[in-house]
Amino acid sequence: QASRSIRLTGHSFRRAAMPADDEIIEEDQSETSDIELEEDAPSGDVPEGLSPVGAAAYTALRDQHSRYKGIAWNVTHGKVIGEVAQTPLERFWDEQITPELRETHSDAFAEKIGEILSRGVEFVDFASLGPPDGKFAEQMAAAIRRLHESGNKVVVRILTGNIIGMPTDNKALLKVLTDGLPQETSVQLWIGSWRKGLSWNHSKIIAVDGKYLLQGGHNVWDAHYLKWNPVRDISMEAEGPVAQDGHIFINRMWRWISKKESQHRSWWGTLDFKPRLMKSRVGLVHWPEGNKEYPPMFKRTEKPLPLPTAFGQGDIAMISCGRYGELHKTTETANPSDSAIAAMLGSAEKSIKLSLQDFGPLALPLPTGPLAIPGGVWPKEYLGAIASAIYQRGVNVDIVLSAPNSIPADMSATEANYGNGWTCEDVASEIIKAIQQNFPEADQRRLSGLVAINLKVTYMRSTCGSEDWPDGLAANHAKFFILDDMAYYLGSQNLYIADLAEWGLIVDNEEQTRKVLDEYWNKLWAVSFDSLPKEKKSLDVAKVLQGCGVIRTTPPDASLTDEQWEELLLKRRGAGLGGRKLRLAVLLKSASNVGVEENPCFCHPCLRSLTTMVGLTDILSAGSSDAYVRLRVVDHDGHTVGVPVESHVVWDGGLNPIWNEQFEFECLDSPETYTLKMTLLDKDSLLGMKGDWADWLVAEDELGNASMPLSELLRTRMWQHKDVAVTEGHFSDATVHVAFNTYEDWGS
């Protein structure tokens, strides 16, 4: 239901040299560090100071992902600052959110984000799934204003994912964050977004000057977190060398955005341009206008200390770990955090406590029970580690999940949907099924005892205030788990399978873990489990065991009804995983006869003088346009679908400007009923009048508008070339030359 251009910046460009590697992950670390990162201990040894849980994670990372040390994972240290950052705030485990607080209960978290960003002196990084809105955007804009007022030369990089069907409008975000600020500033700001295939950024990181860090599960969406029926989530603030790892992880995504953007720009205007069906989408804008096109990389200034030395300075052990999804070059050693999480779960000797959005893939609600969407699988490795812990060592496993299909505030299922659709018994059955698969000798009596004693699965619950999930069941967005009450993971990575870019921290300190237990887990468990009537606390053992025979994944050859497909699309869109995959590729090739012949009405000397005075000089001569095109898809009611996009400007393009620029419009619900509108514009001029005020005067459909009904396109992967006449406006004799591709997904 949205459109997206591969290119989003409207500024003038200067080519910059980019790295030559095909992908972003290489063994060389020179671009991310001014120093060589060394192992804290010899290759075969575990660094002194790690707990058994931390040692298990480290061993998996060292053995399987050594090439990514210092890039996607690292043994480091720092201080956890204050209490765990919760929304709603910690007090609302005991208090109810009243009507007076329904839109202010968690403002403090948005303010904390603005305050941390404002600390920047040299380098500020922000990464999230999507762009901020509401109070989050206000706080970020205020922070950028404070950075401007400080006079410091500060680099600010804001990075988001580019979700299928939920495009990031970087230009609109730039306008929000810099509104009212002058071009004369010492702040250097870049906003970028990316997607490769089905991977995009999902990490949530604020890193400032290599000293300050805020990271965890929170997105920056007002209606999800700051209104009534808020999503429950946690993040953490830290200081110290650990913050550098956040910058370094973000570096690699920025390198890929810059590389892809540079490649795309190199094609513009070339006669040998060849359109291609691309799986990658990037966007990049910068500010102020004189700024460089591509952001600099953060340089590591110091390596972490040996842990015993760091402990002497009051720091605690941490392991940063992340994954880049499809950006990894070598699949065999990709995604380090996956291995670290599995190793942590497999190391437990006494207890595993998990607070998660869900365990299984997105599910379709069928009469026979939930069924995974086509291609959706359960996390076999994680389930196997938990199964072994329960069966072999008698580990107690407590799990808190989001209530299925939880929708915050007054949002719709297409805007937000927390909880993938599985019941507590479904999740328990998959864990017991993993025991059966790994330990065939397990008998029903033993399994019954494990379900009754060792395994507890419950839904997230609230205090049931009138503004806080009155029915009790609540949305959980945390990605948090504790092992043996000695170490915990807190970050962005869900345990259900999603091949996204993720990052988080393993905090390996027993005292800090006890602190988080008191601040978060114990309160969560008291409301979500301990307060329940006895009959609701225990899983239905018979139902769980019977459920072990249920197939919850969709066979490859399964067919879905139209109603089931509609349900699937709604769930994908609400979960932030995109919507329907009907796409349209548009190649804007060129235009002909884009010019204004000399108008005899302006031949009188007095009128010539007047036009010169007010800046209408271009209207007196032919072919002097600086042409660009605004493209938008509209539905049958004339409403714009998704985000309008713009071509680059062909300066002094004459009568026949050449663009050769490709755009992608994605997740179109019913493209056969849509129309592509193309508006020809002259940069910063209205028939020659220069300045932004002239553009403001332009009525979009008056300067020159061409329309192409998409119903005329064929269902094919071949490019369909069209010459579309400009039928309205001053360039009404012009023709726009375009090509279309429907990916053989739709059309006549």
JOPEWO-V187763 format. One record per residue. N is the residue number from 1. PHI is phi as a letter, one per 20 degrees, with the letter a starting at -180 (* if undefined). Layout:
n = <N	N>
phi = <PHI	PHI>
//
This chain:
n = <1	2	3	4	5	6	7	8	9	10	11	12	13	14	15	16	17	18	19	20	21	22	23	24	25	26	27	28	29	30	31	32	33	34	35	36	37	38	39	40	41	42	43	44	45	46	47	48	49	50	51	52	53	54	55	56	57	58	59	60	61	62	63	64	65	66	67	68	69	70	71	72	73	74	75	76	77	78	79	80	81	82	83	84	85	86	87	88	89	90	91	92	93	94	95	96	97	98	99	100	101	102	103	104	105	106	107	108	109	110	111	112	113	114	115	116	117	118	119	120	121	122	123	124	125	126	127	128	129	130	131	132	133	134	135	136	137	138	139	140	141	142	143	144	145	146	147	148	149	150	151	152	153	154	155	156	157	158	159	160	161	162	163	164	165	166	167	168	169	170	171	172	173	174	175	176	177	178	179	180	181	182	183	184	185	186	187	188	189	190	191	192	193	194	195	196	197	198	199	200	201	202	203	204	205	206	207	208	209	210	211	212	213	214	215	216	217	218	219	220	221	222	223	224	225	226	227	228	229	230	231	232	233	234	235	236	237	238	239	240	241	242	243	244	245	246	247	248	249	250	251	252	253	254	255	256	257	258	259	260	261	262	263	264	265	266	267	268	269	270	271	272	273	274	275	276	277	278	279	280	281	282	283	284	285	286	287	288	289	290	291	292	293	294	295	296	297	298	299	300	301	302	303	304	305	306	307	308	309	310	311	312	313	314	315	316	317	318	319	320	321	322	323	324	325	326	327	328	329	330	331	332	333	334	335	336	337	338	339	340	341	342	343	344	345	346	347	348	349	350	351	352	353	354	355	356	357	358	359	360	361	362	363	364	365	366	367	368	369	370	371	372	373	374	375	376	377	378	379	380	381	382	383	384	385	386	387	388	389	390	391	392	393	394	395	396	397	398	399	400	401	402	403	404	405	406	407	408	409	410	411	412	413	414	415	416	417	418	419	420	421	422	423	424	425	426	427	428	429	430	431	432	433	434	435	436	437	438	439	440	441	442	443	444	445	446	447	448	449	450	451	452	453	454	455	456	457	458	459	460	461	462	463	464	465	466	467	468	469	470	471	472	473	474	475	476	477	478	479	480	481	482	483	484	485	486	487	488	489	490	491	492	493	494	495	496	497	498	499	500	501	502	503	504	505	506	507	508	509	510	511	512	513	514	515	516	517	518	519	520	521	522	523	524	525	526	527	528	529	530	531	532	533	534	535	536	537	538	539	540	541	542	543	544	545	546	547	548	549	550	551	552	553	554	555	556	557	558	559	560	561	562	563	564	565	566	567	568	569	570	571	572	573	574	575	576	577	578	579	580	581	582	583	584	585	586	587	588	589	590	591	592	593	594	595	596	597	598	599	600	601	602	603	604	605	606	607	608	609	610	611	612	613	614	615	616	617	618	619	620	621	622	623	624	625	626	627	628	629	630	631	632	633	634	635	636	637	638	639	640	641	642	643	644	645	646	647	648	649	650	651	652	653	654	655	656	657	658	659	660	661	662	663	664	665	666	667	668	669	670	671	672	673	674	675	676	677	678	679	680	681	682	683	684	685	686	687	688	689	690	691	692	693	694	695	696	697	698	699	700	701	702	703	704	705	706	707	708	709	710	711	712	713	714	715	716	717	718	719	720	721	722	723	724	725	726	727	728	729	730	731	732	733	734	735	736	737	738	739	740	741	742	743	744	745	746	747	748>
phi = <*	b	d	b	e	f	d	c	e	d	e	f	c	c	f	c	f	d	g	e	f	f	c	e	e	c	f	f	d	f	f	d	b	e	c	e	f	d	f	f	b	g	g	e	d	e	g	f	o	e	f	g	f	f	f	f	f	f	f	f	f	f	f	d	b	f	f	d	f	n	c	d	b	a	e	b	b	r	d	e	d	m	e	g	e	d	c	g	g	g	f	e	f	d	e	e	e	e	g	f	d	f	c	c	f	c	g	g	f	f	f	f	g	f	f	f	g	f	f	g	d	c	b	c	d	c	c	b	f	c	f	f	b	l	f	f	f	f	f	f	f	f	f	f	f	f	f	f	f	f	n	f	e	d	e	c	d	d	c	c	f	c	f	g	n	c	f	e	e	f	f	f	f	g	f	f	f	d	g	n	e	f	f	e	b	e	f	d	d	c	c	c	b	b	b	c	m	d	d	b	f	c	f	c	c	c	c	c	l	m	c	d	b	c	b	q	d	f	e	c	d	g	f	f	d	d	d	e	l	f	f	e	b	c	b	b	d	b	c	o	g	g	f	f	f	f	g	f	f	f	g	f	f	f	f	f	g	f	f	f	f	f	f	f	f	f	e	g	m	e	f	e	g	c	f	b	e	d	e	d	c	c	c	b	c	b	b	f	f	e	f	f	f	d	f	f	e	f	d	f	d	b	e	f	f	g	g	g	f	f	f	f	e	n	e	c	f	b	c	e	b	b	b	d	m	f	f	f	e	d	f	f	d	f	l	g	f	g	f	f	f	f	f	f	f	f	e	f	d	c	b	c	c	c	d	c	f	a	d	d	f	g	c	e	e	d	g	e	o	f	c	g	f	g	n	f	c	e	f	g	f	f	f	f	f	f	f	f	f	f	f	e	c	m	f	e	d	d	c	d	d	f	f	g	l	e	c	f	l	d	f	e	f	e	e	b	b	d	o	e	o	e	e	f	f	g	f	f	f	f	f	f	g	f	f	f	f	e	c	g	f	f	e	f	f	f	f	g	f	f	f	f	d	e	d	c	c	b	e	g	c	d	e	m	f	f	d	c	l	g	e	n	f	c	e	d	c	f	c	b	b	d	d	l	l	c	b	b	d	b	a	d	e	f	e	e	f	b	e	d	e	c	b	a	c	e	e	d	b	f	f	f	f	f	f	f	g	f	f	c	f	f	f	g	f	f	f	e	c	g	e	f	g	g	f	e	f	e	f	f	g	f	f	f	f	f	f	f	e	e	e	d	d	e	g	g	e	f	d	d	f	g	f	f	f	f	f	f	f	f	f	f	f	f	e	m	d	n	c	f	e	e	c	c	e	c	d	e	e	a	c	c	m	e	a	c	f	g	e	f	f	d	f	f	g	f	f	f	f	f	f	f	f	e	n	e	f	f	f	e	c	e	m	d	f	d	e	b	c	d	d	b	e	c	e	f	e	n	e	f	e	m	d	f	c	c	f	f	e	e	f	l	f	m	f	c	f	d	d	l	c	d	c	c	d	d	l	e	f	b	f	f	e	e	c	e	d	c	d	e	c	d	g	l	b	d	l	o	f	e	o	f	f	f	g	f	f	f	e	g	e	d	f	r	c	c	c	c	f	f	f	e	e	e	e	a	e	e	f	d	e	c	d	d	f	e	d	c	n	f	d	f	e	e	c	d	d	c	c	c	b	d	l	m	e	b	o	f>
//
